[in-house]
Amino acid sequence: MSVTRLKRKNRKDKAKAARRRTGLKVQNFKPVAKAVDIEKIKEEFKAKK
């Protein structure tokens, strides 16, 4: 009895794994916190009033 590879199933499994991997990457993504000058923002609000 010979062993055959099911190419379609192999492609499907790889695609499913790739979707799962990218989904997990998106869930774990944290945006980069840029340096925010709070005092400057407070001054802008005071200037608007």
N, CA, C and O atoms as a Maestro MAE file, in Angstrom:
{
 s_m_m2io_version
 :::
 2.0.0
}

f_m_ct {
 s_m_title
 :::
 protein
 m_atom[196] {
  # First column is atom index #
  i_m_mmod_type
  r_m_x_coord
  r_m_y_coord
  r_m_z_coord
  i_m_residue_number
  s_m_chain_name
  s_m_pdb_residue_name
  s_m_pdb_atom_name
  i_m_atomic_number
  :::
  1 25 0.837 -1.175 0.000 1 A "MET " " N  " 7
  2 3 0.000 0.000 0.000 1 A "MET " " CA " 6
  3 2 0.887 1.245 0.000 1 A "MET " " C  " 6
  4 15 1.748 1.414 0.864 1 A "MET " " O  " 8
  5 25 0.663 2.093 -0.966 2 A "SER " " N  " 7
  6 3 1.519 3.280 -1.072 2 A "SER " " CA " 6
  7 2 0.896 4.459 -0.335 2 A "SER " " C  " 6
  8 15 -0.319 4.527 -0.152 2 A "SER " " O  " 8
  9 25 1.755 5.385 0.085 3 A "VAL " " N  " 7
  10 3 1.290 6.574 0.790 3 A "VAL " " CA " 6
  11 2 1.197 7.703 -0.215 3 A "VAL " " C  " 6
  12 15 2.150 7.980 -0.944 3 A "VAL " " O  " 8
  13 25 0.049 8.352 -0.250 4 A "THR " " N  " 7
  14 3 -0.111 9.488 -1.159 4 A "THR " " CA " 6
  15 2 -0.323 10.747 -0.335 4 A "THR " " C  " 6
  16 15 -0.915 10.709 0.744 4 A "THR " " O  " 8
  17 25 0.163 11.847 -0.851 5 A "ARG " " N  " 7
  18 3 -0.017 13.128 -0.190 5 A "ARG " " CA " 6
  19 2 -1.268 13.787 -0.763 5 A "ARG " " C  " 6
  20 15 -1.448 13.846 -1.979 5 A "ARG " " O  " 8
  21 25 -2.115 14.272 0.111 6 A "LEU " " N  " 7
  22 3 -3.287 15.008 -0.336 6 A "LEU " " CA " 6
  23 2 -2.893 16.480 -0.406 6 A "LEU " " C  " 6
  24 15 -2.894 17.186 0.603 6 A "LEU " " O  " 8
  25 25 -2.559 16.927 -1.603 7 A "LYS " " N  " 7
  26 3 -2.006 18.271 -1.773 7 A "LYS " " CA " 6
  27 2 -3.020 19.350 -1.409 7 A "LYS " " C  " 6
  28 15 -2.666 20.365 -0.810 7 A "LYS " " O  " 8
  29 25 -4.280 19.129 -1.773 8 A "ARG " " N  " 7
  30 3 -5.294 20.140 -1.484 8 A "ARG " " CA " 6
  31 2 -5.448 20.306 0.031 8 A "ARG " " C  " 6
  32 15 -5.527 21.426 0.535 8 A "ARG " " O  " 8
  33 25 -5.489 19.182 0.748 9 A "LYS " " N  " 7
  34 3 -5.639 19.231 2.206 9 A "LYS " " CA " 6
  35 2 -4.419 19.909 2.833 9 A "LYS " " C  " 6
  36 15 -4.552 20.681 3.783 9 A "LYS " " O  " 8
  37 25 -3.246 19.619 2.303 10 A "ASN " " N  " 7
  38 3 -2.020 20.228 2.817 10 A "ASN " " CA " 6
  39 2 -2.066 21.746 2.657 10 A "ASN " " C  " 6
  40 15 -1.725 22.483 3.583 10 A "ASN " " O  " 8
  41 25 -2.493 22.214 1.469 11 A "ARG " " N  " 7
  42 3 -2.608 23.664 1.230 11 A "ARG " " CA " 6
  43 2 -3.630 24.283 2.168 11 A "ARG " " C  " 6
  44 15 -3.420 25.374 2.699 11 A "ARG " " O  " 8
  45 25 -4.755 23.570 2.372 12 A "LYS " " N  " 7
  46 3 -5.830 24.075 3.219 12 A "LYS " " CA " 6
  47 2 -5.357 24.194 4.671 12 A "LYS " " C  " 6
  48 15 -5.644 25.182 5.348 12 A "LYS " " O  " 8
  49 25 -4.628 23.177 5.139 13 A "ASP " " N  " 7
  50 3 -4.125 23.201 6.506 13 A "ASP " " CA " 6
  51 2 -3.127 24.341 6.702 13 A "ASP " " C  " 6
  52 15 -3.154 25.028 7.723 13 A "ASP " " O  " 8
  53 25 -2.251 24.537 5.723 14 A "LYS " " N  " 7
  54 3 -1.262 25.617 5.827 14 A "LYS " " CA " 6
  55 2 -1.946 26.977 5.824 14 A "LYS " " C  " 6
  56 15 -1.545 27.883 6.554 14 A "LYS " " O  " 8
  57 25 -2.986 27.116 4.993 15 A "ALA " " N  " 7
  58 3 -3.707 28.387 4.931 15 A "ALA " " CA " 6
  59 2 -4.425 28.652 6.248 15 A "ALA " " C  " 6
  60 15 -4.447 29.783 6.732 15 A "ALA " " O  " 8
  61 25 -5.013 27.607 6.824 16 A "LYS " " N  " 7
  62 3 -5.721 27.763 8.104 16 A "LYS " " CA " 6
  63 2 -4.743 28.181 9.194 16 A "LYS " " C  " 6
  64 15 -5.048 29.053 10.008 16 A "LYS " " O  " 8
  65 25 -3.564 27.556 9.209 17 A "ALA " " N  " 7
  66 3 -2.554 27.884 10.215 17 A "ALA " " CA " 6
  67 2 -2.064 29.323 10.033 17 A "ALA " " C  " 6
  68 15 -1.831 30.034 11.010 17 A "ALA " " O  " 8
  69 25 -1.910 29.745 8.778 18 A "ALA " " N  " 7
  70 3 -1.439 31.106 8.511 18 A "ALA " " CA " 6
  71 2 -2.482 32.127 8.979 18 A "ALA " " C  " 6
  72 15 -2.128 33.157 9.553 18 A "ALA " " O  " 8
  73 25 -3.765 31.841 8.734 19 A "ARG " " N  " 7
  74 3 -4.827 32.739 9.195 19 A "ARG " " CA " 6
  75 2 -4.825 32.833 10.709 19 A "ARG " " C  " 6
  76 15 -4.976 33.918 11.272 19 A "ARG " " O  " 8
  77 25 -4.654 31.693 11.368 20 A "ARG " " N  " 7
  78 3 -4.640 31.674 12.835 20 A "ARG " " CA " 6
  79 2 -3.444 32.471 13.367 20 A "ARG " " C  " 6
  80 15 -3.578 33.242 14.317 20 A "ARG " " O  " 8
  81 25 -2.284 32.279 12.750 21 A "ARG " " N  " 7
  82 3 -1.073 32.984 13.179 21 A "ARG " " CA " 6
  83 2 -1.256 34.490 13.056 21 A "ARG " " C  " 6
  84 15 -0.940 35.238 13.981 21 A "ARG " " O  " 8
  85 25 -1.775 34.937 11.893 22 A "THR " " N  " 7
  86 3 -1.951 36.381 11.704 22 A "THR " " CA " 6
  87 2 -3.007 36.923 12.654 22 A "THR " " C  " 6
  88 15 -2.881 38.042 13.152 22 A "THR " " O  " 8
  89 25 -4.055 36.132 12.911 23 A "GLY " " N  " 7
  90 3 -5.079 36.561 13.857 23 A "GLY " " CA " 6
  91 2 -4.513 36.764 15.246 23 A "GLY " " C  " 6
  92 15 -4.845 37.740 15.919 23 A "GLY " " O  " 8
  93 25 -3.660 35.848 15.679 24 A "LEU " " N  " 7
  94 3 -3.042 35.978 16.995 24 A "LEU " " CA " 6
  95 2 -2.094 37.167 17.045 24 A "LEU " " C  " 6
  96 15 -2.009 37.856 18.062 24 A "LEU " " O  " 8
  97 25 -1.385 37.407 15.954 25 A "LYS " " N  " 7
  98 3 -0.490 38.561 15.902 25 A "LYS " " CA " 6
  99 2 -1.280 39.853 16.039 25 A "LYS " " C  " 6
  100 15 -0.852 40.775 16.733 25 A "LYS " " O  " 8
  101 25 -2.437 39.925 15.376 26 A "VAL " " N  " 7
  102 3 -3.265 41.125 15.436 26 A "VAL " " CA " 6
  103 2 -3.781 41.328 16.856 26 A "VAL " " C  " 6
  104 15 -3.812 42.455 17.351 26 A "VAL " " O  " 8
  105 25 -4.186 40.239 17.512 27 A "GLN " " N  " 7
  106 3 -4.703 40.349 18.883 27 A "GLN " " CA " 6
  107 2 -3.633 40.830 19.848 27 A "GLN " " C  " 6
  108 15 -3.928 41.581 20.778 27 A "GLN " " O  " 8
  109 25 -2.389 40.403 19.636 28 A "ASN " " N  " 7
  110 3 -1.317 40.751 20.565 28 A "ASN " " CA " 6
  111 2 -0.661 42.083 20.237 28 A "ASN " " C  " 6
  112 15 0.208 42.540 20.979 28 A "ASN " " O  " 8
  113 25 -1.063 42.718 19.132 29 A "PHE " " N  " 7
  114 3 -0.406 43.951 18.706 29 A "PHE " " CA " 6
  115 2 -0.696 45.075 19.680 29 A "PHE " " C  " 6
  116 15 -1.848 45.313 20.045 29 A "PHE " " O  " 8
  117 25 0.349 45.762 20.098 30 A "LYS " " N  " 7
  118 3 0.193 46.955 20.919 30 A "LYS " " CA " 6
  119 2 0.729 48.141 20.128 30 A "LYS " " C  " 6
  120 15 1.859 48.094 19.643 30 A "LYS " " O  " 8
  121 25 -0.057 49.197 19.990 31 A "PRO " " N  " 7
  122 3 0.455 50.359 19.266 31 A "PRO " " CA " 6
  123 2 1.616 50.997 20.028 31 A "PRO " " C  " 6
  124 15 1.687 50.929 21.255 31 A "PRO " " O  " 8
  125 25 2.508 51.607 19.286 32 A "VAL " " N  " 7
  126 3 3.681 52.226 19.883 32 A "VAL " " CA " 6
  127 2 3.238 53.495 20.602 32 A "VAL " " C  " 6
  128 15 2.598 54.364 20.008 32 A "VAL " " O  " 8
  129 25 3.578 53.594 21.864 33 A "ALA " " N  " 7
  130 3 3.221 54.774 22.657 33 A "ALA " " CA " 6
  131 2 4.227 55.873 22.365 33 A "ALA " " C  " 6
  132 15 5.401 55.769 22.721 33 A "ALA " " O  " 8
  133 25 3.760 56.915 21.719 34 A "LYS " " N  " 7
  134 3 4.646 58.032 21.403 34 A "LYS " " CA " 6
  135 2 4.723 58.960 22.606 34 A "LYS " " C  " 6
  136 15 3.813 58.997 23.434 34 A "LYS " " O  " 8
  137 25 5.813 59.703 22.695 35 A "ALA " " N  " 7
  138 3 5.999 60.628 23.804 35 A "ALA " " CA " 6
  139 2 5.004 61.774 23.656 35 A "ALA " " C  " 6
  140 15 5.036 62.511 22.671 35 A "ALA " " O  " 8
  141 25 4.119 61.918 24.643 36 A "VAL " " N  " 7
  142 3 3.102 62.959 24.619 36 A "VAL " " CA " 6
  143 2 3.412 63.963 25.721 36 A "VAL " " C  " 6
  144 15 3.625 63.591 26.875 36 A "VAL " " O  " 8
  145 25 3.432 65.242 25.350 37 A "ASP " " N  " 7
  146 3 3.702 66.293 26.322 37 A "ASP " " CA " 6
  147 2 2.375 66.753 26.922 37 A "ASP " " C  " 6
  148 15 1.635 67.519 26.304 37 A "ASP " " O  " 8
  149 25 2.082 66.277 28.135 38 A "ILE " " N  " 7
  150 3 0.798 66.559 28.776 38 A "ILE " " CA " 6
  151 2 0.663 68.034 29.123 38 A "ILE " " C  " 6
  152 15 -0.409 68.624 28.986 38 A "ILE " " O  " 8
  153 25 1.754 68.612 29.569 39 A "GLU " " N  " 7
  154 3 1.703 70.028 29.961 39 A "GLU " " CA " 6
  155 2 1.350 70.913 28.773 39 A "GLU " " C  " 6
  156 15 0.601 71.880 28.915 39 A "GLU " " O  " 8
  157 25 1.878 70.592 27.627 40 A "LYS " " N  " 7
  158 3 1.597 71.380 26.416 40 A "LYS " " CA " 6
  159 2 0.121 71.283 26.049 40 A "LYS " " C  " 6
  160 15 -0.485 72.276 25.645 40 A "LYS " " O  " 8
  161 25 -0.454 70.107 26.187 41 A "ILE " " N  " 7
  162 3 -1.859 69.912 25.873 41 A "ILE " " CA " 6
  163 2 -2.732 70.712 26.843 41 A "ILE " " C  " 6
  164 15 -3.724 71.320 26.438 41 A "ILE " " O  " 8
  165 25 -2.357 70.708 28.123 42 A "LYS " " N  " 7
  166 3 -3.112 71.480 29.120 42 A "LYS " " CA " 6
  167 2 -3.088 72.971 28.778 42 A "LYS " " C  " 6
  168 15 -4.098 73.664 28.908 42 A "LYS " " O  " 8
  169 25 -1.928 73.452 28.342 43 A "GLU " " N  " 7
  170 3 -1.807 74.863 27.971 43 A "GLU " " CA " 6
  171 2 -2.691 75.195 26.776 43 A "GLU " " C  " 6
  172 15 -3.294 76.267 26.725 43 A "GLU " " O  " 8
  173 25 -2.771 74.273 25.810 44 A "GLU " " N  " 7
  174 3 -3.626 74.502 24.643 44 A "GLU " " CA " 6
  175 2 -5.090 74.614 25.052 44 A "GLU " " C  " 6
  176 15 -5.817 75.450 24.515 44 A "GLU " " O  " 8
  177 25 -5.531 73.782 25.997 45 A "PHE " " N  " 7
  178 3 -6.915 73.851 26.465 45 A "PHE " " CA " 6
  179 2 -7.189 75.179 27.175 45 A "PHE " " C  " 6
  180 15 -8.248 75.781 26.996 45 A "PHE " " O  " 8
  181 25 -6.224 75.627 27.981 46 A "LYS " " N  " 7
  182 3 -6.386 76.905 28.677 46 A "LYS " " CA " 6
  183 2 -6.449 78.053 27.671 46 A "LYS " " C  " 6
  184 15 -7.201 79.008 27.862 46 A "LYS " " O  " 8
  185 25 -5.659 77.959 26.601 47 A "ALA " " N  " 7
  186 3 -5.635 79.016 25.589 47 A "ALA " " CA " 6
  187 2 -6.965 79.090 24.846 47 A "ALA " " C  " 6
  188 15 -7.394 80.177 24.461 47 A "ALA " " O  " 8
  189 25 -7.623 77.950 24.641 48 A "LYS " " N  " 7
  190 3 -8.901 77.926 23.931 48 A "LYS " " CA " 6
  191 2 -10.002 78.588 24.752 48 A "LYS " " C  " 6
  192 15 -10.907 79.210 24.197 48 A "LYS " " O  " 8
  193 25 -9.923 78.453 26.081 49 A "LYS " " N  " 7
  194 3 -10.939 79.068 26.939 49 A "LYS " " CA " 6
  195 2 -10.710 80.563 26.972 49 A "LYS " " C  " 6
  196 15 -11.451 81.287 27.637 49 A "LYS " " O  " 8
  :::
 }
 m_bond[195] {
  # First column is bond index #
  i_m_from
  i_m_to
  i_m_order
  :::
  1 1 2 1
  2 2 3 1
  3 3 4 2
  4 3 5 1
  5 5 6 1
  6 6 7 1
  7 7 8 2
  8 7 9 1
  9 9 10 1
  10 10 11 1
  11 11 12 2
  12 11 13 1
  13 13 14 1
  14 14 15 1
  15 15 16 2
  16 15 17 1
  17 17 18 1
  18 18 19 1
  19 19 20 2
  20 19 21 1
  21 21 22 1
  22 22 23 1
  23 23 24 2
  24 23 25 1
  25 25 26 1
  26 26 27 1
  27 27 28 2
  28 27 29 1
  29 29 30 1
  30 30 31 1
  31 31 32 2
  32 31 33 1
  33 33 34 1
  34 34 35 1
  35 35 36 2
  36 35 37 1
  37 37 38 1
  38 38 39 1
  39 39 40 2
  40 39 41 1
  41 41 42 1
  42 42 43 1
  43 43 44 2
  44 43 45 1
  45 45 46 1
  46 46 47 1
  47 47 48 2
  48 47 49 1
  49 49 50 1
  50 50 51 1
  51 51 52 2
  52 51 53 1
  53 53 54 1
  54 54 55 1
  55 55 56 2
  56 55 57 1
  57 57 58 1
  58 58 59 1
  59 59 60 2
  60 59 61 1
  61 61 62 1
  62 62 63 1
  63 63 64 2
  64 63 65 1
  65 65 66 1
  66 66 67 1
  67 67 68 2
  68 67 69 1
  69 69 70 1
  70 70 71 1
  71 71 72 2
  72 71 73 1
  73 73 74 1
  74 74 75 1
  75 75 76 2
  76 75 77 1
  77 77 78 1
  78 78 79 1
  79 79 80 2
  80 79 81 1
  81 81 82 1
  82 82 83 1
  83 83 84 2
  84 83 85 1
  85 85 86 1
  86 86 87 1
  87 87 88 2
  88 87 89 1
  89 89 90 1
  90 90 91 1
  91 91 92 2
  92 91 93 1
  93 93 94 1
  94 94 95 1
  95 95 96 2
  96 95 97 1
  97 97 98 1
  98 98 99 1
  99 99 100 2
  100 99 101 1
  101 101 102 1
  102 102 103 1
  103 103 104 2
  104 103 105 1
  105 105 106 1
  106 106 107 1
  107 107 108 2
  108 107 109 1
  109 109 110 1
  110 110 111 1
  111 111 112 2
  112 111 113 1
  113 113 114 1
  114 114 115 1
  115 115 116 2
  116 115 117 1
  117 117 118 1
  118 118 119 1
  119 119 120 2
  120 119 121 1
  121 121 122 1
  122 122 123 1
  123 123 124 2
  124 123 125 1
  125 125 126 1
  126 126 127 1
  127 127 128 2
  128 127 129 1
  129 129 130 1
  130 130 131 1
  131 131 132 2
  132 131 133 1
  133 133 134 1
  134 134 135 1
  135 135 136 2
  136 135 137 1
  137 137 138 1
  138 138 139 1
  139 139 140 2
  140 139 141 1
  141 141 142 1
  142 142 143 1
  143 143 144 2
  144 143 145 1
  145 145 146 1
  146 146 147 1
  147 147 148 2
  148 147 149 1
  149 149 150 1
  150 150 151 1
  151 151 152 2
  152 151 153 1
  153 153 154 1
  154 154 155 1
  155 155 156 2
  156 155 157 1
  157 157 158 1
  158 158 159 1
  159 159 160 2
  160 159 161 1
  161 161 162 1
  162 162 163 1
  163 163 164 2
  164 163 165 1
  165 165 166 1
  166 166 167 1
  167 167 168 2
  168 167 169 1
  169 169 170 1
  170 170 171 1
  171 171 172 2
  172 171 173 1
  173 173 174 1
  174 174 175 1
  175 175 176 2
  176 175 177 1
  177 177 178 1
  178 178 179 1
  179 179 180 2
  180 179 181 1
  181 181 182 1
  182 182 183 1
  183 183 184 2
  184 183 185 1
  185 185 186 1
  186 186 187 1
  187 187 188 2
  188 187 189 1
  189 189 190 1
  190 190 191 1
  191 191 192 2
  192 191 193 1
  193 193 194 1
  194 194 195 1
  195 195 196 2
  :::
 }
}
